[in-house]
Amino acid sequence: MKDTRTGKSDRKPWQKGPGAKRPGGRPGKPSGAKPGGSGDPGRGRQPPVARRDMPDDGIVRIFGSHAVEAALNNKHRRVIRLLATENAEIRLAEVIAARRVLIDRATPGDLDHLLGADTVHQGLLLEAQPLEEPLLAELIQRAKTHGPLVLLDHVTDPHNFGAVLRSAAAFGTSGLIMTRRHSPPLNGVLAKAASGALDLVPVLPVQNLAKTMEELKAQGFRLIGLEGASDARLEDETFEGPCAIVLGAEGKGLRELTAQTCDRLVSITTGGALHSLNVSNAAAVALHWAAVARRRAGAIS
């Protein structure tokens, strides 16, 4: 890290490389990573700075303890570098050692400067490559054992999107399908809100959601759309066989073509003064009900 006021590096002498001596003769941690491998810290070049105003450069930036830990535990996530405070390194010592990642030491102030003072980074910032997108055929195969698919139609808020992912990981899903446009980037705030689920749930962006829905129907999927005005109830669904839960954007709900392509539109029974839920809460209720129904049917233990 560099002090932006002086231009001088604040890296300690013993942090210069693998095996370098710390004060008192204690050796530093070797990376053990092969150049270009998943643990390669990218030495010999200057990684881009993770400024909030940085344009999309293809690098995924993940912060927060749960999100970073899940990313490091994901063997398919190729790490570029990890910035961590001393306390954060201690908290994740085991997973960092297992992944054999070199750490760029940072202070909380350094990360505040990079991410913004209001960001809850918990002393961690991971820069990594995006995960490889799954194939639709792979998600269809997973649906035989992993629960319903989740389809998000123009859900743009990263907090809501991340919360949906978290519920999907908790209650069981074969994957999440999103629109490639009008969806938040799969990093940063979304990853923090997902609390690690971004590296647990396969996510497939598609260009045309309605076309993808038709492909799922051709494979025998039952598409259940959540629509607050529907008289049909979510609680009457059995979730037998391959199925997908389709949710629309906050406020707007499902687009017309999306709703028309669903096999059935259902609403969630409410009994209080408010009769609507935001998309992340609706997803949690629907996924929980699907898990209960599948357990009663013996589909899961």
Secondary structure, 3 states (H helix, E strand, C coil): CECCCCCCECCCHHHCCCCCECHHHCECCCCCCCCCCCCCCCCCCCCCCCCCCCCCCCCEEEECHHHHHHHHHCCCCCEEEEEECHHHHHHCHHHHHHHCCCEEECCHHHHHHHHCCCCCCCCEEEEECCCCCCCHHHHHHHCCCCCCEEEEECCCCHHHHHHHHHHHHHHCCCEEEEECCCCCCCCHHHHHHHCCHHHCCCEEEECCHHHHHHHHHHCCCEEEEECCCCCCEHHHCCCCCCEEEEEEECCCECCHHHHHHCCEEEECCCCCCCCCCCHHHHHHHHHHHHHHHHHHCCCCC
